[in-house]
Amino acid sequence: MSQLEIKNLHVSIEDKEILKGLSLTIKQGEIHAIMGPNGTGKSTLAYTLMGHPNYTVTEGEILFKGRNVLELEPDERSREGIFLAFQYPVAIPGVTVANFLRSAINARRRAANPEDKGMPIPEFRKMLKEKMGTLKMDHAFAGRYLNDGFSGGEKKRAEILQMATLRPEIAILDETDSGLDIDALRVVSEGVNALAGPELGVLVITHYQRLLNYIKPHFVHVMMNGQIVESGGPDLALHLEEHGYDWVREKYETVVEGEESAA
């Protein structure tokens, strides 16, 4: 069983420290949710995990399958089995969803074996049809240009389809609920739930509890000031929805003040 281990992670952007000693372990088969107010470092964590060049790791390590992924380029991390669904996916006019997915699959295969000729078209079409059926997607969707003119919900569904075809071991969903109406949110959540299982670990990053009405996490974590300051089960998300983040902030500030006094 693969697991993603984040140990004492410190990350800076232009000399400003954003993550300040964050630690978290995600195993295959687990769904973790990270919540917190805006500006606490949630998206910074997501981009750092995938190797965005604007984020500098100054301390700590990220282990996947026992290997420090900080040594790997973003495409290598993807091939190892880590997937990031972006908050704002980019449009690629002229490239259909189907062609994009087949190219991604073949790139992975050739990276593993340079002599691999790629997935045969009939095999790819059969696989894609099965995955779209699982996600209850119209097959015509595969012929559209990737994210070109897509609604917010369609962009997120395209990313869930990528996740289904690439079959990662760890998936990071960065504010997947951003900009979605309730119907689109339900459809996207159903797609994630259809893929969840013992071979997939999921990290859901969200500001609102409403997404967790549809994607049920095993663990919920609260981020503040670049750290995880509170962890619990699904009830923690409900408590945050009812009471907000002030009680967590007060608890965290009390702990910090106590540590500073002791020092």
C-alpha positions in Angstrom: 0.0 0.0 0.0 1.4 3.4 -1.1 1.3 6.4 1.2 2.2 10.1 0.9 4.2 11.3 3.9 4.7 15.1 4.4 7.2 15.7 7.2 7.9 19.1 8.8 7.3 20.9 5.5 8.4 24.6 5.2 7.7 26.4 2.0 8.3 30.0 0.9 7.3 32.2 -2.0 9.8 35.1 -2.7 11.3 34.8 0.8 7.9 34.8 2.5 7.3 31.6 4.5 3.8 30.2 3.8 4.0 26.6 5.2 5.6 26.4 8.6 6.3 22.9 9.6 3.3 21.0 8.2 3.1 17.2 8.6 0.5 14.8 7.2 0.3 11.2 6.0 -2.2 10.0 3.4 -2.6 6.3 2.6 -4.3 4.6 -0.3 -7.9 4.0 0.6 -8.2 7.1 2.8 -10.0 10.4 2.1 -8.5 13.4 3.9 -10.0 16.9 3.8 -8.1 20.1 4.6 -10.1 23.1 5.5 -9.2 26.6 6.7 -9.7 30.3 6.1 -8.4 31.9 2.9 -4.7 32.6 3.0 -3.7 29.8 5.3 -1.6 27.9 2.8 -4.0 25.2 1.5 -3.3 25.7 -2.2 0.4 26.3 -1.5 0.4 22.7 -0.1 -1.2 21.4 -3.3 1.2 23.1 -5.7 4.2 22.2 -3.6 3.2 18.5 -3.7 3.2 18.6 -7.5 6.5 20.6 -7.8 5.4 24.1 -8.9 8.6 26.1 -9.5 7.4 29.2 -7.7 7.3 27.4 -4.4 10.6 26.9 -2.6 10.9 24.1 0.0 13.3 25.3 2.7 12.9 22.4 5.1 11.2 19.0 5.4 10.5 16.3 3.0 7.7 14.7 1.0 8.0 10.9 0.7 6.0 8.7 -1.7 6.6 5.0 -1.8 9.6 5.7 0.4 11.2 8.1 -2.1 11.7 11.9 -1.6 9.6 13.4 -4.4 11.3 16.8 -3.9 14.0 15.3 -6.1 11.4 14.7 -8.9 10.1 17.0 -11.7 6.3 17.5 -11.8 5.9 15.1 -14.7 7.9 12.5 -12.8 5.7 12.9 -9.8 2.7 12.4 -12.0 4.1 9.2 -13.5 4.9 7.9 -9.9 1.1 8.1 -9.2 0.4 11.6 -7.8 -2.4 13.6 -9.4 -3.5 17.2 -8.9 -6.9 18.6 -10.0 -6.3 22.3 -10.4 -8.6 25.0 -9.0 -8.5 26.8 -12.4 -7.8 24.3 -15.2 -6.3 25.7 -18.4 -8.0 25.5 -21.8 -6.2 23.8 -24.7 -8.0 24.8 -27.9 -7.5 22.4 -30.8 -6.8 19.4 -28.6 -9.8 17.1 -27.9 -10.3 15.6 -24.5 -9.8 12.1 -26.0 -6.5 13.1 -27.7 -5.2 14.7 -24.6 -6.0 11.7 -22.5 -4.5 9.2 -25.0 -1.3 11.4 -25.2 -1.0 11.4 -21.4 -1.4 7.7 -21.1 1.1 7.0 -23.9 3.6 9.4 -22.4 3.4 7.5 -19.1 3.8 4.2 -20.9 6.9 5.4 -22.9 8.5 6.8 -19.8 8.3 3.4 -18.2 9.4 1.6 -21.4 10.9 3.7 -24.3 10.0 0.9 -26.7 6.3 1.0 -25.9 4.3 1.9 -29.0 1.4 3.3 -26.9 -2.1 2.1 -26.2 -3.8 0.9 -29.4 -6.7 3.1 -30.5 -9.4 0.4 -30.1 -8.2 -0.4 -26.6 -8.1 3.2 -25.7 -11.6 3.8 -27.0 -13.0 0.8 -25.1 -11.3 2.0 -21.9 -12.5 5.6 -22.3 -16.0 4.4 -22.9 -16.0 2.3 -19.7 -14.6 5.2 -17.7 -17.1 7.7 -19.0 -19.9 5.2 -18.3 -18.7 4.9 -14.7 -18.7 8.7 -14.4 -22.1 8.9 -16.2 -20.7 11.2 -18.8 -22.0 11.8 -22.4 -19.5 10.2 -24.8 -19.7 13.3 -27.0 -17.7 15.1 -24.3 -14.5 13.3 -25.4 -14.7 15.0 -28.8 -14.7 18.6 -27.4 -11.5 20.7 -27.1 -10.1 20.4 -23.6 -11.6 23.1 -21.3 -12.3 25.4 -24.3 -15.6 27.1 -23.5 -16.3 24.6 -20.7 -18.5 25.7 -17.8 -16.9 25.4 -14.3 -18.6 22.1 -13.8 -17.4 20.7 -17.1 -13.8 21.7 -16.4 -14.0 19.8 -13.1 -15.6 16.8 -14.7 -12.8 16.8 -17.3 -10.3 16.6 -14.5 -12.2 13.7 -12.8 -12.1 11.9 -16.2 -8.4 12.4 -16.3 -8.1 11.0 -12.8 -10.2 8.0 -13.9 -8.0 7.2 -17.0 -4.6 7.9 -15.4 -5.4 5.9 -12.3 -3.2 7.7 -9.7 -2.6 6.3 -6.3 -2.9 9.7 -4.6 -5.2 12.4 -5.9 -5.2 16.0 -4.7 -8.3 18.0 -5.3 -7.6 21.7 -4.9 -10.9 23.6 -4.2 -12.8 21.4 -6.6 -16.0 23.0 -5.4 -14.9 26.5 -6.4 -17.4 28.2 -8.6 -19.8 25.3 -8.9 -23.5 25.4 -8.4 -25.2 22.7 -6.3 -26.0 20.5 -9.3 -22.5 20.6 -10.7 -21.1 20.0 -7.3 -23.2 16.9 -6.9 -22.2 15.5 -10.3 -18.5 16.1 -9.7 -18.7 14.6 -6.2 -20.4 11.5 -7.6 -17.5 11.1 -10.0 -15.0 11.2 -7.2 -17.0 8.8 -5.1 -17.2 6.4 -8.1 -13.3 6.3 -8.2 -12.7 6.2 -4.5 -11.6 2.8 -3.1 -8.7 0.9 -1.6 -6.3 1.8 -4.4 -6.8 5.6 -4.3 -5.9 8.0 -1.5 -7.6 11.5 -1.8 -6.7 14.8 -0.4 -9.6 17.3 -0.7 -8.8 20.9 -0.1 -11.8 23.1 0.5 -12.9 26.3 2.2 -16.5 25.2 2.7 -18.1 22.2 4.3 -20.7 21.7 1.6 -18.4 19.6 -0.6 -18.0 17.2 2.3 -21.8 16.6 2.3 -21.1 14.6 -0.9 -17.5 13.4 -0.6 -17.3 11.8 2.9 -13.8 12.1 4.4 -12.3 9.7 6.9 -10.1 12.6 8.3 -10.6 16.3 8.5 -7.8 18.8 9.2 -7.8 22.5 9.8 -5.0 24.7 8.5 -4.0 28.1 10.0 -0.8 30.1 9.6 0.8 27.4 7.4 0.2 24.5 9.8 -2.3 21.8 10.6 -3.7 23.0 14.0 -6.7 20.6 14.4 -7.5 17.1 13.2 -10.6 14.9 13.6 -13.2 12.9 11.9 -16.2 14.1 9.7 -17.9 15.7 12.7 -15.1 18.3 12.8 -16.3 19.6 9.4 -19.9 19.9 10.7 -18.6 21.7 13.8 -16.7 24.2 11.6 -19.8 24.8 9.5 -21.8 25.6 12.6 -19.3 27.6 14.6 -16.8 28.9 12.0 -13.0 29.0 12.5 -12.8 31.5 15.4 -12.7 28.8 18.1 -9.8 27.1 16.3 -8.0 30.4 15.9 -8.4 31.2 19.6 -7.2 27.7 20.6 -4.2 28.0 18.3 -3.2 31.4 19.5 -3.4 30.3 23.1 -1.1 27.4 22.4 1.4 29.7 20.6 1.3 32.2 23.4 2.0 29.4 25.9 4.9 28.2 23.9 6.4 31.7 23.6 6.0 32.2 27.3 7.7 28.9 28.1 10.6 29.9 25.8 
